[in-house]
Amino acid sequence: MTTFISTAVEKQQKTLKILASVFLLLAYIIGLGALIGTIYLIATPRGIGGWILPVFTFLSGFIVFLFLFAFSKIIAILIEISSK
């Protein structure tokens, strides 16, 4: 019985490791995209009030990056705790 439980737990941990890696990859892609988009929007002239769109782009990308990055780290920590 314990062998079945341990193999089931190992399969779940492997799945969660893959999920954490996917979240981390998405976090880096979104963060890089937000950074590139912000630099592009700052470089193009917009006139008066042209700072609003780059700031909104950076802040929204940064918030999504932090959420995904933290979520992937939480999953990784939970995997480490459960494997002990």
N, CA, C and O atoms as a Tinker XYZ file with bonds, in Angstrom:
   336  protein
     1  N      0.823000   -1.196000    0.000000    73     2
     2  CA     0.000000    0.000000    0.000000    64     1     3
     3  C      0.869000    1.263000    0.000000    63     2     4     5
     4  O      0.575000    2.227000   -0.707000    81     3
     5  N      1.929000    1.247000    0.792000    73     3     6
     6  CA     2.784000    2.436000    0.838000    64     5     7
     7  C      3.525000    2.642000   -0.468000    63     6     8     9
     8  O      3.827000    3.778000   -0.834000    81     7
     9  N      3.824000    1.566000   -1.177000    73     7    10
    10  CA     4.502000    1.700000   -2.463000    64     9    11
    11  C      3.601000    2.402000   -3.464000    63    10    12    13
    12  O      4.051000    3.256000   -4.228000    81    11
    13  N      2.314000    2.032000   -3.453000    73    11    14
    14  CA     1.366000    2.676000   -4.358000    64    13    15
    15  C      1.216000    4.155000   -4.019000    63    14    16    17
    16  O      1.162000    4.999000   -4.914000    81    15
    17  N      1.150000    4.468000   -2.729000    73    15    18
    18  CA     1.005000    5.862000   -2.313000    64    17    19
    19  C      2.256000    6.653000   -2.677000    63    18    20    21
    20  O      2.158000    7.780000   -3.163000    81    19
    21  N      3.422000    6.074000   -2.448000    73    19    22
    22  CA     4.646000    6.818000   -2.745000    64    21    23
    23  C      4.821000    7.033000   -4.249000    63    22    24    25
    24  O      5.309000    8.084000   -4.664000    81    23
    25  N      4.433000    6.060000   -5.067000    73    23    26
    26  CA     4.539000    6.278000   -6.512000    64    25    27
    27  C      3.522000    7.306000   -6.980000    63    26    28    29
    28  O      3.802000    8.085000   -7.892000    81    27
    29  N      2.341000    7.317000   -6.363000    73    27    30
    30  CA     1.339000    8.326000   -6.725000    64    29    31
    31  C      1.819000    9.720000   -6.328000    63    30    32    33
    32  O      1.628000   10.685000   -7.068000    81    31
    33  N      2.435000    9.816000   -5.167000    73    31    34
    34  CA     2.956000   11.108000   -4.716000    64    33    35
    35  C      4.098000   11.560000   -5.618000    63    34    36    37
    36  O      4.195000   12.742000   -5.947000    81    35
    37  N      4.961000   10.633000   -6.021000    73    35    38
    38  CA     6.060000   10.998000   -6.911000    64    37    39
    39  C      5.552000   11.476000   -8.263000    63    38    40    41
    40  O      6.111000   12.408000   -8.840000    81    39
    41  N      4.492000   10.845000   -8.778000    73    39    42
    42  CA     3.918000   11.298000  -10.052000    64    41    43
    43  C      3.325000   12.693000   -9.902000    63    42    44    45
    44  O      3.462000   13.531000  -10.793000    81    43
    45  N      2.666000   12.938000   -8.772000    73    43    46
    46  CA     2.098000   14.265000   -8.549000    64    45    47
    47  C      3.189000   15.314000   -8.383000    63    46    48    49
    48  O      3.050000   16.440000   -8.861000    81    47
    49  N      4.271000   14.948000   -7.710000    73    47    50
    50  CA     5.373000   15.889000   -7.560000    64    49    51
    51  C      6.024000   16.202000   -8.904000    63    50    52    53
    52  O      6.407000   17.344000   -9.157000    81    51
    53  N      6.148000   15.203000   -9.759000    73    51    54
    54  CA     6.715000   15.442000  -11.090000    64    53    55
    55  C      5.817000   16.369000  -11.894000    63    54    56    57
    56  O      6.300000   17.268000  -12.582000    81    55
    57  N      4.502000   16.149000  -11.805000    73    55    58
    58  CA     3.553000   17.013000  -12.504000    64    57    59
    59  C      3.627000   18.438000  -11.965000    63    58    60    61
    60  O      3.589000   19.398000  -12.734000    81    59
    61  N      3.731000   18.575000  -10.654000    73    59    62
    62  CA     3.820000   19.911000  -10.068000    64    61    63
    63  C      5.133000   20.599000  -10.421000    63    62    64    65
    64  O      5.158000   21.819000  -10.586000    81    63
    65  N      6.223000   19.847000  -10.540000    73    63    66
    66  CA     7.489000   20.442000  -10.970000    64    65    67
    67  C      7.381000   20.986000  -12.387000    63    66    68    69
    68  O      7.897000   22.063000  -12.687000    81    67
    69  N      6.710000   20.240000  -13.253000    73    67    70
    70  CA     6.503000   20.711000  -14.624000    64    69    71
    71  C      5.640000   21.963000  -14.627000    63    70    72    73
    72  O      5.913000   22.915000  -15.357000    81    71
    73  N      4.589000   21.955000  -13.799000    73    71    74
    74  CA     3.704000   23.119000  -13.711000    64    73    75
    75  C      4.453000   24.341000  -13.187000    63    74    76    77
    76  O      4.261000   25.447000  -13.692000    81    75
    77  N      5.298000   24.153000  -12.189000    73    75    78
    78  CA     6.095000   25.263000  -11.661000    64    77    79
    79  C      7.056000   25.792000  -12.721000    63    78    80    81
    80  O      7.270000   27.001000  -12.816000    81    79
    81  N      7.630000   24.902000  -13.513000    73    79    82
    82  CA     8.535000   25.333000  -14.582000    64    81    83
    83  C      7.790000   26.121000  -15.651000    63    82    84    85
    84  O      8.307000   27.108000  -16.175000    81    83
    85  N      6.586000   25.687000  -15.971000    73    83    86
    86  CA     5.778000   26.406000  -16.966000    64    85    87
    87  C      5.420000   27.797000  -16.453000    63    86    88    89
    88  O      5.497000   28.772000  -17.200000    81    87
    89  N      5.028000   27.894000  -15.177000    73    87    90
    90  CA     4.707000   29.208000  -14.607000    64    89    91
    91  C      5.929000   30.117000  -14.592000    63    90    92    93
    92  O      5.821000   31.312000  -14.866000    81    91
    93  N      7.085000   29.557000  -14.273000    73    91    94
    94  CA     8.307000   30.356000  -14.256000    64    93    95
    95  C      8.667000   30.840000  -15.657000    63    94    96    97
    96  O      9.061000   31.993000  -15.838000    81    95
    97  N      8.531000   29.963000  -16.644000    73    95    98
    98  CA     8.795000   30.359000  -18.030000    64    97    99
    99  C      7.835000   31.449000  -18.483000    63    98   100   101
   100  O      8.253000   32.425000  -19.105000    81    99
   101  N      6.555000   31.289000  -18.176000    73    99   102
   102  CA     5.582000   32.323000  -18.528000    64   101   103
   103  C      5.888000   33.640000  -17.825000    63   102   104   105
   104  O      5.729000   34.711000  -18.409000    81   103
   105  N      6.325000   33.560000  -16.576000    73   103   106
   106  CA     6.667000   34.779000  -15.846000    64   105   107
   107  C      7.805000   35.517000  -16.531000    63   106   108   109
   108  O      7.746000   36.734000  -16.701000    81   107
   109  N      8.845000   34.782000  -16.926000    73   107   110
   110  CA     9.972000   35.427000  -17.592000    64   109   111
   111  C      9.576000   35.977000  -18.963000    63   110   112   113
   112  O     10.024000   37.059000  -19.341000    81   111
   113  N      8.757000   35.261000  -19.702000    73   111   114
   114  CA     8.326000   35.754000  -21.022000    64   113   115
   115  C      7.484000   37.011000  -20.880000    63   114   116   117
   116  O      7.680000   37.977000  -21.618000    81   115
   117  N      6.546000   37.007000  -19.935000    73   115   118
   118  CA     5.694000   38.178000  -19.736000    64   117   119
   119  C      6.517000   39.352000  -19.216000    63   118   120   121
   120  O      6.313000   40.488000  -19.646000    81   119
   121  N      7.441000   39.092000  -18.296000    73   119   122
   122  CA     8.289000   40.170000  -17.787000    64   121   123
   123  C      9.147000   40.778000  -18.870000    63   122   124   125
   124  O      9.283000   41.999000  -18.946000    81   123
   125  N      9.727000   39.942000  -19.708000    73   123   126
   126  CA    10.548000   40.441000  -20.814000    64   125   127
   127  C      9.692000   41.202000  -21.829000    63   126   128   129
   128  O     10.104000   42.245000  -22.338000    81   127
   129  N      8.513000   40.680000  -22.115000    73   127   130
   130  CA     7.602000   41.372000  -23.042000    64   129   131
   131  C      7.169000   42.728000  -22.512000    63   130   132   133
   132  O      7.097000   43.699000  -23.264000    81   131
   133  N      6.882000   42.795000  -21.217000    73   131   134
   134  CA     6.497000   44.073000  -20.617000    64   133   135
   135  C      7.650000   45.062000  -20.644000    63   134   136   137
   136  O      7.446000   46.253000  -20.876000    81   135
   137  N      8.850000   44.576000  -20.411000    73   135   138
   138  CA    10.014000   45.453000  -20.443000    64   137   139
   139  C     10.280000   45.975000  -21.851000    63   138   140   141
   140  O     10.527000   47.167000  -22.037000    81   139
   141  N     10.230000   45.091000  -22.838000    73   139   142
   142  CA    10.434000   45.511000  -24.231000    64   141   143
   143  C      9.326000   46.461000  -24.681000    63   142   144   145
   144  O      9.587000   47.465000  -25.343000    81   143
   145  N      8.092000   46.132000  -24.314000    73   143   146
   146  CA     6.969000   47.010000  -24.675000    64   145   147
   147  C      7.083000   48.373000  -24.032000    63   146   148   149
   148  O      6.762000   49.383000  -24.659000    81   147
   149  N      7.531000   48.420000  -22.800000    73   147   150
   150  CA     7.695000   49.699000  -22.106000    64   149   151
   151  C      8.796000   50.530000  -22.754000    63   150   152   153
   152  O      8.634000   51.733000  -22.956000    81   151
   153  N      9.905000   49.894000  -23.076000    73   151   154
   154  CA    10.997000   50.626000  -23.734000    64   153   155
   155  C     10.538000   51.157000  -25.091000    63   154   156   157
   156  O     10.859000   52.288000  -25.457000    81   155
   157  N      9.794000   50.348000  -25.832000    73   155   158
   158  CA     9.287000   50.802000  -27.125000    64   157   159
   159  C      8.337000   51.988000  -26.951000    63   158   160   161
   160  O      8.423000   52.967000  -27.692000    81   159
   161  N      7.443000   51.901000  -25.984000    73   159   162
   162  CA     6.488000   52.992000  -25.784000    64   161   163
   163  C      7.154000   54.264000  -25.277000    63   162   164   165
   164  O      6.692000   55.366000  -25.576000    81   163
   165  N      8.231000   54.123000  -24.516000    73   163   166
   166  CA     8.966000   55.311000  -24.066000    64   165   167
   167  C      9.717000   55.942000  -25.238000    63   166   168   169
   168  O      9.830000   57.164000  -25.322000    81   167
   169  N     10.230000   55.101000  -26.145000    73   167   170
   170  CA    11.040000   55.608000  -27.257000    64   169   171
   171  C     10.211000   56.315000  -28.329000    63   170   172   173
   172  O     10.730000   57.178000  -29.037000    81   171
   173  N      8.940000   55.963000  -28.458000    73   171   174
   174  CA     8.114000   56.602000  -29.484000    64   173   175
   175  C      7.459000   57.855000  -28.900000    63   174   176   177
   176  O      6.937000   57.811000  -27.786000    81   175
   177  N      7.479000   58.958000  -29.627000    73   175   178
   178  CA     6.894000   60.208000  -29.121000    64   177   179
   179  C      5.367000   60.118000  -29.080000    63   178   180   181
   180  O      4.740000   59.668000  -30.039000    81   179
   181  N      4.782000   60.543000  -27.980000    73   179   182
   182  CA     3.328000   60.494000  -27.808000    64   181   183
   183  C      2.717000   61.859000  -27.515000    63   182   184   185
   184  O      1.501000   62.010000  -27.634000    81   183
   185  N      3.494000   62.837000  -27.145000    73   183   186
   186  CA     2.942000   64.148000  -26.816000    64   185   187
   187  C      2.661000   64.255000  -25.321000    63   186   188   189
   188  O      3.210000   63.509000  -24.510000    81   187
   189  N      1.785000   65.208000  -24.978000    73   187   190
   190  CA     1.459000   65.442000  -23.574000    64   189   191
   191  C      0.674000   64.232000  -23.046000    63   190   192   193
   192  O     -0.261000   63.756000  -23.691000    81   191
   193  N      1.059000   63.762000  -21.900000    73   191   194
   194  CA     0.402000   62.598000  -21.304000    64   193   195
   195  C      0.878000   61.282000  -21.880000    63   194   196   197
   196  O      0.235000   60.250000  -21.689000    81   195
   197  N      1.988000   61.310000  -22.576000    73   195   198
   198  CA     2.493000   60.102000  -23.204000    64   197   199
   199  C      3.167000   59.132000  -22.259000    63   198   200   201
   200  O      3.610000   58.063000  -22.680000    81   199
   201  N      3.253000   59.484000  -20.995000    73   199   202
   202  CA     3.881000   58.608000  -20.006000    64   201   203
   203  C      2.894000   57.609000  -19.429000    63   202   204   205
   204  O      3.312000   56.638000  -18.799000    81   203
   205  N      1.590000   57.817000  -19.625000    73   203   206
   206  CA     0.568000   56.974000  -18.988000    64   205   207
   207  C      0.610000   55.549000  -19.546000    63   206   208   209
   208  O      0.585000   54.589000  -18.775000    81   207
   209  N      0.673000   55.400000  -20.845000    73   207   210
   210  CA     0.664000   54.071000  -21.453000    64   209   211
   211  C      1.902000   53.256000  -21.092000    63   210   212   213
   212  O      1.753000   52.082000  -20.750000    81   211
   213  N      3.118000   53.808000  -21.147000    73   211   214
   214  CA     4.275000   53.008000  -20.720000    64   213   215
   215  C      4.219000   52.611000  -19.241000    63   214   216   217
   216  O      4.608000   51.501000  -18.879000    81   215
   217  N      3.744000   53.507000  -18.404000    73   215   218
   218  CA     3.649000   53.191000  -16.973000    64   217   219
   219  C      2.631000   52.077000  -16.748000    63   218   220   221
   220  O      2.888000   51.142000  -15.988000    81   219
   221  N      1.488000   52.175000  -17.401000    73   219   222
   222  CA     0.468000   51.137000  -17.270000    64   221   223
   223  C      0.980000   49.793000  -17.794000    63   222   224   225
   224  O      0.732000   48.750000  -17.189000    81   223
   225  N      1.686000   49.824000  -18.909000    73   223   226
   226  CA     2.242000   48.592000  -19.475000    64   225   227
   227  C      3.256000   47.968000  -18.531000    63   226   228   229
   228  O      3.234000   46.759000  -18.299000    81   227
   229  N      4.140000   48.787000  -17.990000    73   227   230
   230  CA     5.161000   48.259000  -17.085000    64   229   231
   231  C      4.537000   47.712000  -15.806000    63   230   232   233
   232  O      4.881000   46.613000  -15.369000    81   231
   233  N      3.631000   48.461000  -15.209000    73   231   234
   234  CA     3.039000   48.024000  -13.950000    64   233   235
   235  C      2.209000   46.754000  -14.110000    63   234   236   237
   236  O      2.289000   45.855000  -13.273000    81   235
   237  N      1.422000   46.673000  -15.163000    73   235   238
   238  CA     0.610000   45.466000  -15.361000    64   237   239
   239  C      1.497000   44.253000  -15.641000    63   238   240   241
   240  O      1.247000   43.169000  -15.114000    81   239
   241  N      2.518000   44.425000  -16.456000    73   239   242
   242  CA     3.442000   43.329000  -16.722000    64   241   243
   243  C      4.210000   42.912000  -15.481000    63   242   244   245
   244  O      4.447000   41.724000  -15.259000    81   243
   245  N      4.599000   43.892000  -14.672000    73   243   246
   246  CA     5.337000   43.602000  -13.453000    64   245   247
   247  C      4.482000   42.851000  -12.435000    63   246   248   249
   248  O      4.963000   41.935000  -11.768000    81   247
   249  N      3.220000   43.240000  -12.322000    73   247   250
   250  CA     2.316000   42.566000  -11.387000    64   249   251
   251  C      2.068000   41.126000  -11.822000    63   250   252   253
   252  O      2.079000   40.219000  -10.989000    81   251
   253  N      1.848000   40.910000  -13.102000    73   251   254
   254  CA     1.642000   39.547000  -13.601000    64   253   255
   255  C      2.915000   38.721000  -13.426000    63   254   256   257
   256  O      2.853000   37.550000  -13.049000    81   255
   257  N      4.073000   39.334000  -13.700000    73   255   258
   258  CA     5.341000   38.640000  -13.497000    64   257   259
   259  C      5.511000   38.220000  -12.041000    63   258   260   261
   260  O      5.865000   37.074000  -11.762000    81   259
   261  N      5.263000   39.134000  -11.119000    73   259   262
   262  CA     5.419000   38.805000   -9.707000    64   261   263
   263  C      4.468000   37.699000   -9.271000    63   262   264   265
   264  O      4.853000   36.815000   -8.506000    81   263
   265  N      3.225000   37.742000   -9.754000    73   263   266
   266  CA     2.250000   36.715000   -9.394000    64   265   267
   267  C      2.710000   35.342000   -9.882000    63   266   268   269
   268  O      2.720000   34.383000   -9.110000    81   267
   269  N      3.088000   35.240000  -11.146000    73   267   270
   270  CA     3.503000   33.949000  -11.690000    64   269   271
   271  C      4.804000   33.460000  -11.064000    63   270   272   273
   272  O      4.955000   32.269000  -10.790000    81   271
   273  N      5.737000   34.371000  -10.840000    73   271   274
   274  CA     7.010000   33.996000  -10.235000    64   273   275
   275  C      6.801000   33.487000   -8.812000    63   274   276   277
   276  O      7.365000   32.464000   -8.423000    81   275
   277  N      5.991000   34.203000   -8.039000    73   275   278
   278  CA     5.722000   33.782000   -6.669000    64   277   279
   279  C      4.971000   32.459000   -6.639000    63   278   280   281
   280  O      5.251000   31.606000   -5.797000    81   279
   281  N      4.026000   32.282000   -7.545000    73   279   282
   282  CA     3.254000   31.046000   -7.600000    64   281   283
   283  C      4.156000   29.861000   -7.918000    63   282   284   285
   284  O      4.009000   28.793000   -7.324000    81   283
   285  N      5.084000   30.039000   -8.845000    73   283   286
   286  CA     5.997000   28.942000   -9.171000    64   285   287
   287  C      6.928000   28.636000   -8.001000    63   286   288   289
   288  O      7.241000   27.471000   -7.754000    81   287
   289  N      7.373000   29.658000   -7.280000    73   287   290
   290  CA     8.234000   29.431000   -6.127000    64   289   291
   291  C      7.469000   28.756000   -4.990000    63   290   292   293
   292  O      8.031000   27.906000   -4.299000    81   291
   293  N      6.217000   29.110000   -4.783000    73   291   294
   294  CA     5.403000   28.466000   -3.758000    64   293   295
   295  C      5.223000   26.988000   -4.075000    63   294   296   297
   296  O      5.329000   26.143000   -3.187000    81   295
   297  N      4.953000   26.676000   -5.332000    73   295   298
   298  CA     4.812000   25.271000   -5.726000    64   297   299
   299  C      6.116000   24.523000   -5.499000    63   298   300   301
   300  O      6.100000   23.398000   -5.000000    81   299
   301  N      7.242000   25.126000   -5.856000    73   299   302
   302  CA     8.542000   24.476000   -5.658000    64   301   303
   303  C      8.823000   24.239000   -4.167000    63   302   304   305
   304  O      9.339000   23.186000   -3.793000    81   303
   305  N      8.488000   25.199000   -3.335000    73   303   306
   306  CA     8.686000   25.030000   -1.895000    64   305   307
   307  C      7.797000   23.932000   -1.341000    63   306   308   309
   308  O      8.237000   23.135000   -0.513000    81   307
   309  N      6.554000   23.884000   -1.788000    73   307   310
   310  CA     5.652000   22.829000   -1.330000    64   309   311
   311  C      6.130000   21.444000   -1.763000    63   310   312   313
   312  O      5.971000   20.474000   -1.021000    81   311
   313  N      6.706000   21.347000   -2.941000    73   311   314
   314  CA     7.252000   20.067000   -3.400000    64   313   315
   315  C      8.417000   19.655000   -2.500000    63   314   316   317
   316  O      8.523000   18.492000   -2.111000    81   315
   317  N      9.288000   20.607000   -2.172000    73   315   318
   318  CA    10.423000   20.298000   -1.299000    64   317   319
   319  C      9.956000   19.859000    0.081000    63   318   320   321
   320  O     10.515000   18.925000    0.656000    81   319
   321  N      8.943000   20.520000    0.615000    73   319   322
   322  CA     8.433000   20.164000    1.939000    64   321   323
   323  C      7.800000   18.783000    1.915000    63   322   324   325
   324  O      7.997000   17.990000    2.837000    81   323
   325  N      7.044000   18.492000    0.870000    73   323   326
   326  CA     6.345000   17.201000    0.822000    64   325   327
   327  C      7.293000   16.041000    0.531000    63   326   328   329
   328  O      6.955000   14.892000    0.818000    81   327
   329  N      8.456000   16.309000   -0.025000    73   327   330
   330  CA     9.375000   15.216000   -0.321000    64   329   331
   331  C     10.188000   14.806000    0.902000    63   330   332   333
   332  O     10.870000   13.781000    0.872000    81   331
   333  N     10.126000   15.581000    1.963000    73   331   334
   334  CA    10.882000   15.243000    3.199000    64   333   335
   335  C     10.113000   14.294000    4.075000    63   334   336
   336  O     10.595000   13.910000    5.141000    81   335
